[in-house]
Amino acid sequence: MPFCARAACSFVVAVSLAGCAKSGPTPDEQRAADEQRDRELQAEIARTMAPYQRAVESFLAATSAGDYTAAYGMLAPSYTNMVDQAAFVERIKTNKNFQKRVDVKILRTQTQAGTTHARCIFGELGLAEVDFSTAGGTQKISSIKLAGMQALPSAP
């Protein structure tokens, strides 16, 4: 095949392929799609973290208000089986970490065999780790660590 014929054939193939190529989204369309996907992802994360967020906030609200009976009721059986309510109340009253409410932000959770471990930030108290058990369909707190130290009163 002569060179001109090959060149013409190549040109026809290139034009045909160019005509078949689908153009992608415009940069504005792609940005809008990315932003929508990010909003949906953030909403899903918030929905997933909400039960843990509520459990911690409710516990801190109860302790900061001096409602230690309500706070004790938010604890998992694995904790309450080892620490009775009177011992909990006696020791939690003097724990300054629980005397005022702080903003809580759940950073991540990991669940295994019915226990969920949450890494959080407790406002000015800093990094916290909270373990939860699901009891009766609700999240119950089984331990709280602040800066690596157990913050809930331990068993006698």
N, C-alpha and C positions, 0 to 999 in steps of 0.2 A: 504494500500500500504506500503510495507516494506521501511525502511529508505533509503536503497541503491537505490531503484527505484525512490523515491522522489528526492534524490540528483542528480541522472542521469537526471531526467526530468528537474530539475531546471537548471542543467548545459546546457542542450540542448536549453532551452528557453533563457538563458543568452547569449549563443554564437549566437543564431539566432538574438536576439535584437542587439547585438554588430555589427553584419554584416549588419543590416538594418540602423544603425545610420549613418547619413550623417556628415561627418567631416566639420567643419567650415573653414573660411579662415585662412590662416596662419597669424601670427602677422604682417609680412611685407605686406601681401595683405590687411589686415584690416587697417594698418597705411596709405597705399597708398589710399585706398578708403576714409578714413577720411580726408586726405589732399585734395583730389579732391573735396569732398563735401564742405570743408571749402573754397576752392578757388571759387567754384560756388556760394556759399552764399555771399562771399565778393564782387564778381562781381555783383550780383543782388542788394546788398545794394548800391554799388557805382552807378549803373544804376538808381536806384530809387531816390537817393539823388542828382543826377547830375543837374536836372533843378533848384533846390533850391541853390545848390552850385554856379552855373553859375550866377543866379540872384544876389546873394549877392556879388560875386566877381566883376561882372560888375558894380554894384552900387558903391562899394568901389573904383574901378578903376576910375570911372567918378569923384567921389568927390575928390579923391587924385590928379587928373589931373586938377581940377578946372573947369570941364565941368559940371556945375550945371544944365544946361538945359537938358542934357542927363540923369543925375541922377534923375531929377524931372520926366522925361518921364518913368522911371522905377518904379514909385510909383503907387499904386492902386488908383482907383477912390474914394474909401472910404477915402483915405487920401487927395487926391488933391481936393476933393469937400469941404474940410474944411480949407486947407492951400493953398493959391494961390502961384504961382511960385515966385513972387517977394519976398514975406515974407519968403518962403523956402530958396531962394538963400541968402538973407540978413543974415539969422540966421545960415545956414549950413556952410557958409564961415568961421565963427569964432569958430565952434565946432572942437576942436583939435582931437577928436576921428575919424574924417573923413578926416584929412589932409594927411594921408599916408596910403598906402596899407598894409594890414596885411594878414597873412595866415588865411584861413577860414576852419574850420572843422565842418561839420554837424554831430552832435552826434545822434540825433533822430528826427523824425517828427511825428506829430499826425494830422490827417485830420478829420474835421467834418463840414458838411454843406457848403462845398466850401471854407473853410478857413483852411490853414495849418499852424500849429505852429511848428517852428523848434527850437530846443535847439542846440546852436553852441558854438564854441570857436573862438574868433576873435583874434588870436595871442596873443600879449602882453596885449591887452585890456581885455582879459579873457572871462568869460561866457557871452553869448549873447542869446537873444531870439528874433526871427524874425517871424512876422506873414505875411503870403502871401495870396493873393486872386488870383484866376485864372481869367484873363481877356483876352479874345481873344485867348485862348489857351496857353498863357504864364503866368509865375508866376510874379506877381507884389507885391512889398513890401508895406504892410500897416502899419507896425510899427517895430521899432527896440528898444530893451531895452538892455542896457549894465549894468551889475551888478545890475539889478532890476530897473534901472532908464530909463525913456523914453529918447532916444538919438536923435530922429528926432524932428525938431522944432514942437511945438504944435500949435494948432489953437489960434489966438489972442483972 
